[in-house]
Amino acid sequence: MRIVFGALALLIVLAIVSWQAKTQVESVAKPIAVPMPDGTTLSGSPKQIEQQYKKALEDALNTARPRSPDE
């Protein structure tokens, strides 16, 4: 009888752990929205947002800055 209850308890624990792991994986794949410093919002998967953020950063760094009069 102990073996039966031990096996049942083990199955329940494995089911809970696998359910938690599945929930964690699914939460990573959900689209999210990230506010940008300029007020716009990026949305999509985390990988897409990372690429959009890097592109926006590169564009901001590459834009010509107006020179001050003393330069």
N, C-alpha and C positions, 0 to 999 in steps of 0.2 A: 504494500500500500504506500510506503514511503517513496518507493521508486516512481510510482504513478504520479503522486503529488509533486515530487521533485522535477519530473519531466514536464508536467503541466506548468509549474512555476517557471521553468527555464524557457518554455515556449512563449509564455506571457512576457517575460523580460525581453526576449529576442524580438517579439512583435513591437513592443514599445520602442526599443532602440532603433529598429528599422524604420518605424513611422517617424521618429524624430529626425533621422538622417534624411529621409525623403523630404520632409518639411524644410529642412535647411537647404537642400539642393534646389528646391522649387523657389524658395524666397530669393535666391541669388539670380535666378533667371527672370524674375518679374521686372517689368519696366519701371523705372524710377524717374524722378524729376530732380534736377540739381540747379539751384539758382546761381547765376554767373555774377561776377562783380559789377558788370555794366547794367544789371537789372533784368536781362533776359533769362530765360529758363531753358536748360537742356533737358531732353527726355529721351528715354530709350533704355537699352540694356546697359549695364555698367561698362562694358567694353566700348559700346558706341559713344557713351558720354565721355569716356577717357579720350577717345580719338577726337571728338568734337572740341573738347577742352584744349587739347594740345594744339589743334589747328587754330583755334581762336587766340591762343597765347602766341603762336608763331606769327599770325597776322598782326596782332597788336605790336609785337616787337619789330616787325618789318615795316610798319607804316612810318612814313617820314614825320618826324617831330618838327614843329615850327621852331626856328632858331630865335633865340632872344637877341635883342639889338646889340648887346655887347660882344657877340661872337663874331 
